[in-house]
Amino acid sequence: MDIRDDYRYTKDHEWVSLDNEVACVGITDYAQEQLGEVVYVELPTVGTSLSEGESFGVVESTKSVSDLYAPMAGEVVEVNSLLIDAPENINTDPYGNGWMIKIRVQSGVDDLLSPPDYAALTT
């Protein structure tokens, strides 16, 4: 299982990469392993306002359907539209081409888990 040292995490298995006030968000390697083969993803539109913990989309795999939760409050400023036609990127490259949304952060960064805390959650 791959846990990146320079990312932050949520208890719902989303990862966050911060670049000033913009956060890139996806699901962790652990989450994609648990889901199995991802076949569909539903994401919000640019401009959507999210509250911390609010569902922002759905990921469907051959095993299950799971909600995606906003790791922080903010406005969606970019969506990875490549996932619509190629949701398998979530499995093959969860921390790269499998990213889902970018959020202009308003609050909630302090609630994210450190890599060691996330590792403890998943073992």
N, CA, C and O atoms as a GROMACS GRO file, in nm:
protein
  492
    1MET      N    1   0.085  -0.119   0.000
    1MET     CA    2   0.000   0.000   0.000
    1MET      C    3   0.089   0.124   0.000
    1MET      O    4   0.184   0.135   0.077
    2ASP      N    5   0.056   0.216  -0.087
    2ASP     CA    6   0.136   0.337  -0.104
    2ASP      C    7   0.072   0.453  -0.027
    2ASP      O    8  -0.042   0.492  -0.053
    3ILE      N    9   0.147   0.508   0.069
    3ILE     CA   10   0.105   0.628   0.142
    3ILE      C   11   0.213   0.733   0.120
    3ILE      O   12   0.328   0.713   0.158
    4ARG      N   13   0.177   0.843   0.058
    4ARG     CA   14   0.273   0.947   0.024
    4ARG      C   15   0.304   1.035   0.145
    4ARG      O   16   0.212   1.080   0.214
    5ASP      N   17   0.430   1.058   0.169
    5ASP     CA   18   0.473   1.137   0.285
    5ASP      C   19   0.436   1.284   0.275
    5ASP      O   20   0.421   1.351   0.378
    6ASP      N   21   0.420   1.335   0.153
    6ASP     CA   22   0.391   1.477   0.136
    6ASP      C   23   0.243   1.507   0.116
    6ASP      O   24   0.206   1.619   0.081
    7TYR      N   25   0.157   1.408   0.139
    7TYR     CA   26   0.012   1.426   0.129
    7TYR      C   27  -0.049   1.420   0.268
    7TYR      O   28   0.015   1.376   0.364
    8ARG      N   29  -0.174   1.464   0.276
    8ARG     CA   30  -0.254   1.449   0.399
    8ARG      C   31  -0.372   1.359   0.364
    8ARG      O   32  -0.400   1.338   0.246
    9TYR      N   33  -0.442   1.307   0.464
    9TYR     CA   34  -0.543   1.205   0.441
    9TYR      C   35  -0.667   1.227   0.527
    9TYR      O   36  -0.666   1.302   0.624
   10THR      N   37  -0.776   1.158   0.488
   10THR     CA   38  -0.898   1.160   0.568
   10THR      C   39  -0.931   1.019   0.616
   10THR      O   40  -0.879   0.921   0.564
   11LYS      N   41  -1.017   1.010   0.716
   11LYS     CA   42  -1.063   0.881   0.765
   11LYS      C   43  -1.149   0.810   0.661
   11LYS      O   44  -1.170   0.689   0.670
   12ASP      N   45  -1.198   0.885   0.562
   12ASP     CA   46  -1.279   0.827   0.454
   12ASP      C   47  -1.193   0.784   0.336
   12ASP      O   48  -1.246   0.750   0.230
   13HIS      N   49  -1.062   0.787   0.353
   13HIS     CA   50  -0.965   0.738   0.254
   13HIS      C   51  -0.950   0.826   0.130
   13HIS      O   52  -0.927   0.776   0.020
   14GLU      N   53  -0.963   0.957   0.151
   14GLU     CA   54  -0.927   1.052   0.046
   14GLU      C   55  -0.787   1.104   0.077
   14GLU      O   56  -0.749   1.116   0.194
   15TRP      N   57  -0.712   1.136  -0.027
   15TRP     CA   58  -0.583   1.202  -0.009
   15TRP      C   59  -0.595   1.347  -0.053
   15TRP      O   60  -0.682   1.383  -0.133
   16VAL      N   61  -0.507   1.430   0.001
   16VAL     CA   62  -0.505   1.573  -0.029
   16VAL      C   63  -0.361   1.616  -0.051
   16VAL      O   64  -0.273   1.589   0.031
   17SER      N   65  -0.338   1.684  -0.162
   17SER     CA   66  -0.210   1.745  -0.191
   17SER      C   67  -0.234   1.896  -0.196
   17SER      O   68  -0.309   1.944  -0.281
   18LEU      N   69  -0.171   1.969  -0.105
   18LEU     CA   70  -0.194   2.113  -0.095
   18LEU      C   71  -0.091   2.193  -0.173
   18LEU      O   72   0.029   2.166  -0.167
   19ASP      N   73  -0.139   2.292  -0.247
   19ASP     CA   74  -0.055   2.387  -0.318
   19ASP      C   75  -0.111   2.525  -0.289
   19ASP      O   76  -0.202   2.573  -0.358
   20ASN      N   77  -0.057   2.589  -0.186
   20ASN     CA   78  -0.110   2.715  -0.134
   20ASN      C   79  -0.255   2.696  -0.093
   20ASN      O   80  -0.282   2.615  -0.004
   21GLU      N   81  -0.351   2.769  -0.155
   21GLU     CA   82  -0.491   2.757  -0.112
   21GLU      C   83  -0.571   2.659  -0.197
   21GLU      O   84  -0.693   2.650  -0.182
   22VAL      N   85  -0.504   2.584  -0.286
   22VAL     CA   86  -0.574   2.486  -0.370
   22VAL      C   87  -0.532   2.345  -0.330
   22VAL      O   88  -0.413   2.315  -0.319
   23ALA      N   89  -0.631   2.260  -0.308
   23ALA     CA   90  -0.608   2.121  -0.271
   23ALA      C   91  -0.651   2.029  -0.384
   23ALA      O   92  -0.763   2.040  -0.435
   24CYS      N   93  -0.562   1.939  -0.422
   24CYS     CA   94  -0.595   1.835  -0.517
   24CYS      C   95  -0.640   1.714  -0.434
   24CYS      O   96  -0.577   1.680  -0.334
   25VAL      N   97  -0.750   1.649  -0.476
   25VAL     CA   98  -0.813   1.544  -0.396
   25VAL      C   99  -0.836   1.419  -0.481
   25VAL      O  100  -0.874   1.428  -0.598
   26GLY      N  101  -0.812   1.304  -0.421
   26GLY     CA  102  -0.842   1.176  -0.484
   26GLY      C  103  -0.863   1.072  -0.376
   26GLY      O  104  -0.866   1.105  -0.258
   27ILE      N  105  -0.879   0.947  -0.417
   27ILE     CA  106  -0.889   0.840  -0.317
   27ILE      C  107  -0.755   0.770  -0.306
   27ILE      O  108  -0.678   0.765  -0.402
   28THR      N  109  -0.727   0.717  -0.190
   28THR     CA  110  -0.598   0.657  -0.161
   28THR      C  111  -0.579   0.523  -0.231
   28THR      O  112  -0.674   0.461  -0.280
   29ASP      N  113  -0.455   0.480  -0.235
   29ASP     CA  114  -0.421   0.350  -0.288
   29ASP      C  115  -0.496   0.241  -0.211
   29ASP      O  116  -0.547   0.146  -0.270
   30TYR      N  117  -0.504   0.256  -0.080
   30TYR     CA  118  -0.579   0.161   0.003
   30TYR      C  119  -0.725   0.154  -0.041
   30TYR      O  120  -0.782   0.046  -0.055
   31ALA      N  121  -0.786   0.270  -0.063
   31ALA     CA  122  -0.928   0.274  -0.101
   31ALA      C  123  -0.951   0.207  -0.235
   31ALA      O  124  -1.045   0.129  -0.250
   32GLN      N  125  -0.865   0.235  -0.334
   32GLN     CA  126  -0.886   0.174  -0.465
   32GLN      C  127  -0.866   0.023  -0.458
   32GLN      O  128  -0.932  -0.051  -0.531
   33GLU      N  129  -0.775  -0.023  -0.372
   33GLU     CA  130  -0.757  -0.168  -0.355
   33GLU      C  131  -0.882  -0.232  -0.297
   33GLU      O  132  -0.923  -0.340  -0.340
   34GLN      N  133  -0.942  -0.166  -0.198
   34GLN     CA  134  -1.063  -0.218  -0.135
   34GLN      C  135  -1.182  -0.219  -0.231
   34GLN      O  136  -1.265  -0.310  -0.228
   35LEU      N  137  -1.189  -0.116  -0.318
   35LEU     CA  138  -1.299  -0.108  -0.413
   35LEU      C  139  -1.291  -0.213  -0.523
   35LEU      O  140  -1.394  -0.264  -0.567
   36GLY      N  141  -1.173  -0.244  -0.566
   36GLY     CA  142  -1.157  -0.330  -0.683
   36GLY      C  143  -1.162  -0.246  -0.809
   36GLY      O  144  -1.140  -0.125  -0.803
   37GLU      N  145  -1.190  -0.307  -0.921
   37GLU     CA  146  -1.187  -0.239  -1.050
   37GLU      C  147  -1.292  -0.128  -1.059
   37GLU      O  148  -1.412  -0.155  -1.054
   38VAL      N  149  -1.245  -0.004  -1.071
   38VAL     CA  150  -1.335   0.111  -1.080
   38VAL      C  151  -1.388   0.120  -1.224
   38VAL      O  152  -1.311   0.119  -1.320
   39VAL      N  153  -1.522   0.129  -1.236
   39VAL     CA  154  -1.585   0.130  -1.368
   39VAL      C  155  -1.659   0.260  -1.398
   39VAL      O  156  -1.696   0.286  -1.513
   40TYR      N  157  -1.681   0.343  -1.295
   40TYR     CA  158  -1.757   0.466  -1.316
   40TYR      C  159  -1.726   0.564  -1.203
   40TYR      O  160  -1.705   0.524  -1.089
   41VAL      N  161  -1.722   0.692  -1.238
   41VAL     CA  162  -1.705   0.796  -1.136
   41VAL      C  163  -1.796   0.914  -1.172
   41VAL      O  164  -1.808   0.952  -1.288
   42GLU      N  165  -1.857   0.969  -1.070
   42GLU     CA  166  -1.942   1.088  -1.085
   42GLU      C  167  -1.880   1.198  -1.001
   42GLU      O  168  -1.858   1.181  -0.881
   43LEU      N  169  -1.851   1.312  -1.065
   43LEU     CA  170  -1.785   1.423  -0.996
   43LEU      C  171  -1.867   1.550  -1.008
   43LEU      O  172  -1.952   1.561  -1.097
   44PRO      N  173  -1.844   1.647  -0.919
   44PRO     CA  174  -1.920   1.772  -0.923
   44PRO      C  175  -1.875   1.862  -1.039
   44PRO      O  176  -1.776   1.833  -1.105
   45THR      N  177  -1.947   1.967  -1.060
   45THR     CA  178  -1.908   2.064  -1.163
   45THR      C  179  -1.821   2.173  -1.100
   45THR      O  180  -1.827   2.199  -0.980
   46VAL      N  181  -1.741   2.236  -1.184
   46VAL     CA  182  -1.660   2.349  -1.139
   46VAL      C  183  -1.753   2.458  -1.086
   46VAL      O  184  -1.856   2.487  -1.147
   47GLY      N  185  -1.716   2.516  -0.974
   47GLY     CA  186  -1.798   2.620  -0.912
   47GLY      C  187  -1.882   2.570  -0.796
   47GLY      O  188  -1.939   2.650  -0.722
   48THR      N  189  -1.892   2.438  -0.780
   48THR     CA  190  -1.968   2.380  -0.670
   48THR      C  191  -1.903   2.415  -0.536
   48THR      O  192  -1.782   2.398  -0.521
   49SER      N  193  -1.981   2.462  -0.441
   49SER     CA  194  -1.932   2.488  -0.305
   49SER      C  195  -1.952   2.362  -0.222
   49SER      O  196  -2.060   2.302  -0.223
   50LEU      N  197  -1.849   2.323  -0.150
   50LEU     CA  198  -1.854   2.203  -0.068
   50LEU      C  199  -1.828   2.237   0.078
   50LEU      O  200  -1.747   2.323   0.110
   51SER      N  201  -1.899   2.167   0.165
   51SER     CA  202  -1.873   2.174   0.309
   51SER      C  203  -1.785   2.055   0.345
   51SER      O  204  -1.791   1.951   0.280
   52GLU      N  205  -1.705   2.070   0.448
   52GLU     CA  206  -1.622   1.959   0.494
   52GLU      C  207  -1.711   1.840   0.527
   52GLU      O  208  -1.808   1.854   0.601
   53GLY      N  209  -1.677   1.723   0.473
   53GLY     CA  210  -1.752   1.600   0.499
   53GLY      C  211  -1.870   1.578   0.407
   53GLY      O  212  -1.932   1.472   0.412
   54GLU      N  213  -1.902   1.675   0.322
   54GLU     CA  214  -2.015   1.662   0.229
   54GLU      C  215  -1.978   1.569   0.113
   54GLU      O  216  -1.865   1.570   0.065
   55SER      N  217  -2.074   1.489   0.070
   55SER     CA  218  -2.053   1.403  -0.046
   55SER      C  219  -2.036   1.489  -0.170
   55SER      O  220  -2.118   1.578  -0.197
   56PHE      N  221  -1.929   1.463  -0.247
   56PHE     CA  222  -1.908   1.540  -0.369
   56PHE      C  223  -1.917   1.454  -0.494
   56PHE      O  224  -1.905   1.505  -0.606
   57GLY      N  225  -1.938   1.325  -0.477
   57GLY     CA  226  -1.948   1.238  -0.593
   57GLY      C  227  -1.959   1.093  -0.553
   57GLY      O  228  -1.977   1.059  -0.436
   58VAL      N  229  -1.948   1.008  -0.655
   58VAL     CA  230  -1.964   0.865  -0.637
   58VAL      C  231  -1.858   0.793  -0.718
   58VAL      O  232  -1.825   0.834  -0.830
   59VAL      N  233  -1.805   0.686  -0.662
   59VAL     CA  234  -1.717   0.597  -0.738
   59VAL      C  235  -1.781   0.458  -0.734
   59VAL      O  236  -1.818   0.408  -0.627
   60GLU      N  237  -1.792   0.397  -0.852
   60GLU     CA  238  -1.855   0.265  -0.864
   60GLU      C  239  -1.750   0.167  -0.913
   60GLU      O  240  -1.676   0.194  -1.007
   61SER      N  241  -1.746   0.053  -0.848
   61SER     CA  242  -1.653  -0.052  -0.888
   61SER      C  243  -1.732  -0.180  -0.916
   61SER      O  244  -1.854  -0.183  -0.902
   62THR      N  245  -1.660  -0.284  -0.954
   62THR     CA  246  -1.725  -0.412  -0.978
   62THR      C  247  -1.777  -0.472  -0.847
   62THR      O  248  -1.859  -0.564  -0.849
   63LYS      N  249  -1.730  -0.420  -0.733
   63LYS     CA  250  -1.772  -0.471  -0.602
   63LYS      C  251  -1.880  -0.388  -0.535
   63LYS      O  252  -1.968  -0.443  -0.469
   64SER      N  253  -1.874  -0.253  -0.552
   64SER     CA  254  -1.963  -0.167  -0.474
   64SER      C  255  -1.973  -0.027  -0.532
   64SER      O  256  -1.904   0.009  -0.627
   65VAL      N  257  -2.061   0.052  -0.471
   65VAL     CA  258  -2.074   0.194  -0.501
   65VAL      C  259  -2.044   0.269  -0.372
   65VAL      O  260  -2.100   0.237  -0.267
   66SER      N  261  -1.956   0.369  -0.380
   66SER     CA  262  -1.916   0.444  -0.260
   66SER      C  263  -1.924   0.594  -0.286
   66SER      O  264  -1.889   0.642  -0.393
   67ASP      N  265  -1.970   0.666  -0.183
   67ASP     CA  266  -1.969   0.812  -0.190
   67ASP      C  267  -1.827   0.862  -0.169
   67ASP      O  268  -1.745   0.797  -0.104
   68LEU      N  269  -1.801   0.979  -0.226
   68LEU     CA  270  -1.676   1.051  -0.206
   68LEU      C  271  -1.706   1.171  -0.116
   68LEU      O  272  -1.808   1.237  -0.135
   69TYR      N  273  -1.619   1.200  -0.021
   69TYR     CA  274  -1.646   1.306   0.076
   69TYR      C  275  -1.540   1.416   0.069
   69TYR      O  276  -1.421   1.388   0.059
   70ALA      N  277  -1.586   1.539   0.074
   70ALA     CA  278  -1.496   1.654   0.070
   70ALA      C  279  -1.410   1.656   0.197
   70ALA      O  280  -1.463   1.657   0.308
   71PRO      N  281  -1.279   1.657   0.181
   71PRO     CA  282  -1.192   1.659   0.298
   71PRO      C  283  -1.186   1.794   0.366
   71PRO      O  284  -1.136   1.806   0.478
   72MET      N  285  -1.237   1.897   0.297
   72MET     CA  286  -1.236   2.032   0.352
   72MET      C  287  -1.343   2.114   0.283
   72MET      O  288  -1.398   2.073   0.181
   73ALA      N  289  -1.374   2.229   0.340
   73ALA     CA  290  -1.470   2.320   0.278
   73ALA      C  291  -1.400   2.403   0.172
   73ALA      O  292  -1.284   2.441   0.187
   74GLY      N  293  -1.474   2.431   0.064
   74GLY     CA  294  -1.418   2.514  -0.041
   74GLY      C  295  -1.498   2.505  -0.169
   74GLY      O  296  -1.605   2.445  -0.173
   75GLU      N  297  -1.443   2.566  -0.273
   75GLU     CA  298  -1.508   2.569  -0.403
   75GLU      C  299  -1.430   2.483  -0.502
   75GLU      O  300  -1.308   2.491  -0.510
   76VAL      N  301  -1.502   2.400  -0.577
   76VAL     CA  302  -1.440   2.317  -0.679
   76VAL      C  303  -1.391   2.409  -0.792
   76VAL      O  304  -1.471   2.481  -0.852
   77VAL      N  305  -1.260   2.405  -0.820
   77VAL     CA  306  -1.203   2.490  -0.924
   77VAL      C  307  -1.158   2.411  -1.047
   77VAL      O  308  -1.132   2.468  -1.153
   78GLU      N  309  -1.150   2.279  -1.032
   78GLU     CA  310  -1.113   2.194  -1.146
   78GLU      C  311  -1.161   2.052  -1.119
   78GLU      O  312  -1.163   2.006  -1.005
   79VAL      N  313  -1.199   1.983  -1.227
   79VAL     CA  314  -1.245   1.844  -1.219
   79VAL      C  315  -1.165   1.763  -1.321
   79VAL      O  316  -1.141   1.810  -1.433
   80ASN      N  317  -1.124   1.644  -1.284
   80ASN     CA  318  -1.050   1.557  -1.375
   80ASN      C  319  -1.148   1.489  -1.470
   80ASN      O  320  -1.194   1.378  -1.443
   81SER      N  321  -1.178   1.554  -1.579
   81SER     CA  322  -1.276   1.501  -1.675
   81SER      C  323  -1.225   1.376  -1.747
   81SER      O  324  -1.304   1.304  -1.807
   82LEU      N  325  -1.096   1.349  -1.741
   82LEU     CA  326  -1.043   1.227  -1.802
   82LEU      C  327  -1.100   1.102  -1.737
   82LEU      O  328  -1.107   0.996  -1.799
   83LEU      N  329  -1.141   1.113  -1.610
   83LEU     CA  330  -1.194   0.997  -1.538
   83LEU      C  331  -1.330   0.952  -1.592
   83LEU      O  332  -1.370   0.837  -1.570
   84ILE      N  333  -1.402   1.040  -1.661
   84ILE     CA  334  -1.532   1.002  -1.715
   84ILE      C  335  -1.515   0.889  -1.817
   84ILE      O  336  -1.591   0.792  -1.815
   85ASP      N  337  -1.417   0.902  -1.905
   85ASP     CA  338  -1.391   0.800  -2.007
   85ASP      C  339  -1.290   0.695  -1.964
   85ASP      O  340  -1.282   0.588  -2.024
   86ALA      N  341  -1.212   0.725  -1.861
   86ALA     CA  342  -1.107   0.633  -1.818
   86ALA      C  343  -1.101   0.624  -1.665
   86ALA      O  344  -1.000   0.660  -1.605
   87PRO      N  345  -1.209   0.575  -1.602
   87PRO     CA  346  -1.211   0.567  -1.455
   87PRO      C  347  -1.106   0.471  -1.400
   87PRO      O  348  -1.073   0.476  -1.281
   88GLU      N  349  -1.053   0.384  -1.485
   88GLU     CA  350  -0.950   0.290  -1.440
   88GLU      C  351  -0.822   0.360  -1.395
   88GLU      O  352  -0.739   0.299  -1.328
   89ASN      N  353  -0.806   0.489  -1.430
   89ASN     CA  354  -0.692   0.565  -1.380
   89ASN      C  355  -0.690   0.571  -1.227
   89ASN      O  356  -0.584   0.586  -1.167
   90ILE      N  357  -0.806   0.559  -1.166
   90ILE     CA  358  -0.814   0.559  -1.020
   90ILE      C  359  -0.741   0.437  -0.965
   90ILE      O  360  -0.678   0.445  -0.860
   91ASN      N  361  -0.750   0.324  -1.035
   91ASN     CA  362  -0.680   0.202  -0.993
   91ASN      C  363  -0.533   0.205  -1.030
   91ASN      O  364  -0.448   0.168  -0.949
   92THR      N  365  -0.502   0.247  -1.151
   92THR     CA  366  -0.365   0.236  -1.199
   92THR      C  367  -0.274   0.348  -1.149
   92THR      O  368  -0.153   0.328  -1.139
   93ASP      N  369  -0.330   0.463  -1.117
   93ASP     CA  370  -0.248   0.578  -1.076
   93ASP      C  371  -0.328   0.669  -0.981
   93ASP      O  372  -0.357   0.784  -1.015
   94PRO      N  373  -0.364   0.617  -0.861
   94PRO     CA  374  -0.453   0.693  -0.773
   94PRO      C  375  -0.397   0.829  -0.730
   94PRO      O  376  -0.475   0.921  -0.703
   95TYR      N  377  -0.264   0.843  -0.723
   95TYR     CA  378  -0.204   0.969  -0.679
   95TYR      C  379  -0.160   1.058  -0.796
   95TYR      O  380  -0.107   1.167  -0.775
   96GLY      N  381  -0.182   1.012  -0.916
   96GLY     CA  382  -0.143   1.088  -1.035
   96GLY      C  383  -0.264   1.114  -1.123
   96GLY      O  384  -0.346   1.201  -1.092
   97ASN      N  385  -0.275   1.040  -1.232
   97ASN     CA  386  -0.386   1.059  -1.326
   97ASN      C  387  -0.522   1.026  -1.266
   97ASN      O  388  -0.624   1.056  -1.328
   98GLY      N  389  -0.525   0.965  -1.148
   98GLY     CA  390  -0.650   0.930  -1.083
   98GLY      C  391  -0.704   1.039  -0.990
   98GLY      O  392  -0.803   1.016  -0.920
   99TRP      N  393  -0.640   1.157  -0.989
   99TRP     CA  394  -0.693   1.266  -0.905
   99TRP      C  395  -0.836   1.297  -0.949
   99TRP      O  396  -0.872   1.272  -1.064
  100MET      N  397  -0.916   1.353  -0.859
  100MET     CA  398  -1.057   1.375  -0.889
  100MET      C  399  -1.096   1.522  -0.903
  100MET      O  400  -1.150   1.563  -1.006
  101ILE      N  401  -1.069   1.599  -0.798
  101ILE     CA  402  -1.108   1.740  -0.801
  101ILE      C  403  -1.000   1.826  -0.738
  101ILE      O  404  -0.915   1.778  -0.663
  102LYS      N  405  -1.006   1.955  -0.769
  102LYS     CA  406  -0.924   2.054  -0.702
  102LYS      C  407  -1.018   2.154  -0.636
  102LYS      O  408  -1.114   2.201  -0.696
  103ILE      N  409  -0.988   2.185  -0.511
  103ILE     CA  410  -1.073   2.271  -0.428
  103ILE      C  411  -0.994   2.394  -0.384
  103ILE      O  412  -0.881   2.382  -0.337
  104ARG      N  413  -1.053   2.512  -0.399
  104ARG     CA  414  -0.996   2.632  -0.336
  104ARG      C  415  -1.040   2.626  -0.190
  104ARG      O  416  -1.158   2.641  -0.160
  105VAL      N  417  -0.946   2.605  -0.102
  105VAL     CA  418  -0.973   2.573   0.038
  105VAL      C  419  -1.022   2.694   0.116
  105VAL      O  420  -0.966   2.804   0.106
  106GLN      N  421  -1.129   2.672   0.193
  106GLN     CA  422  -1.179   2.773   0.286
  106GLN      C  423  -1.148   2.735   0.430
  106GLN      O  424  -1.112   2.821   0.511
  107SER      N  425  -1.162   2.606   0.462
  107SER     CA  426  -1.133   2.558   0.597
  107SER      C  427  -1.124   2.407   0.598
  107SER      O  428  -1.162   2.341   0.501
  108GLY      N  429  -1.072   2.352   0.708
  108GLY     CA  430  -1.070   2.208   0.727
  108GLY      C  431  -0.934   2.142   0.714
  108GLY      O  432  -0.922   2.023   0.740
  109VAL      N  433  -0.832   2.217   0.676
  109VAL     CA  434  -0.700   2.159   0.657
  109VAL      C  435  -0.647   2.098   0.787
  109VAL      O  436  -0.581   1.994   0.785
  110ASP      N  437  -0.674   2.162   0.898
  110ASP     CA  438  -0.624   2.115   1.027
  110ASP      C  439  -0.684   1.982   1.070
  110ASP      O  440  -0.630   1.917   1.160
  111ASP      N  441  -0.794   1.940   1.007
  111ASP     CA  442  -0.859   1.815   1.043
  111ASP      C  443  -0.802   1.694   0.968
  111ASP      O  444  -0.841   1.581   0.996
  112LEU      N  445  -0.712   1.717   0.874
  112LEU     CA  446  -0.657   1.608   0.794
  112LEU      C  447  -0.556   1.526   0.874
  112LEU      O  448  -0.494   1.576   0.968
  113LEU      N  449  -0.541   1.400   0.835
  113LEU     CA  450  -0.449   1.309   0.902
  113LEU      C  451  -0.310   1.317   0.840
  113LEU      O  452  -0.296   1.338   0.720
  114SER      N  453  -0.209   1.301   0.923
  114SER     CA  454  -0.071   1.291   0.875
  114SER      C  455  -0.052   1.151   0.814
  114SER      O  456  -0.132   1.062   0.839
  115PRO      N  457   0.054   1.132   0.735
  115PRO     CA  458   0.079   0.998   0.680
  115PRO      C  459   0.090   0.889   0.788
  115PRO      O  460   0.033   0.782   0.769
  116PRO      N  461   0.162   0.910   0.900
  116PRO     CA  462   0.167   0.805   1.002
  116PRO      C  463   0.029   0.776   1.064
  116PRO      O  464  -0.003   0.661   1.092
  117ASP      N  465  -0.051   0.881   1.084
  117ASP     CA  466  -0.185   0.859   1.141
  117ASP      C  467  -0.272   0.781   1.043
  117ASP      O  468  -0.350   0.695   1.083
  118TYR      N  469  -0.259   0.812   0.912
  118TYR     CA  470  -0.338   0.737   0.813
  118TYR      C  471  -0.291   0.592   0.805
  118TYR      O  472  -0.372   0.501   0.793
  119ALA      N  473  -0.161   0.572   0.812
  119ALA     CA  474  -0.107   0.435   0.810
  119ALA      C  475  -0.161   0.354   0.927
  119ALA      O  476  -0.195   0.237   0.911
  120ALA      N  477  -0.168   0.416   1.044
  120ALA     CA  478  -0.222   0.347   1.162
  120ALA      C  479  -0.370   0.312   1.143
  120ALA      O  480  -0.417   0.210   1.193
  121LEU      N  481  -0.442   0.396   1.072
  121LEU     CA  482  -0.584   0.372   1.047
  121LEU      C  483  -0.606   0.252   0.955
  121LEU      O  484  -0.707   0.182   0.968
  122THR      N  485  -0.514   0.227   0.865
  122THR     CA  486  -0.535   0.125   0.763
  122THR      C  487  -0.465  -0.007   0.794
  122THR      O  488  -0.469  -0.100   0.712
  123THR      N  489  -0.400  -0.017   0.909
  123THR     CA  490  -0.333  -0.144   0.941
  123THR      C  491  -0.404  -0.217   1.052
  123THR      O  492  -0.360  -0.326   1.092
   0.00000   0.00000   0.00000
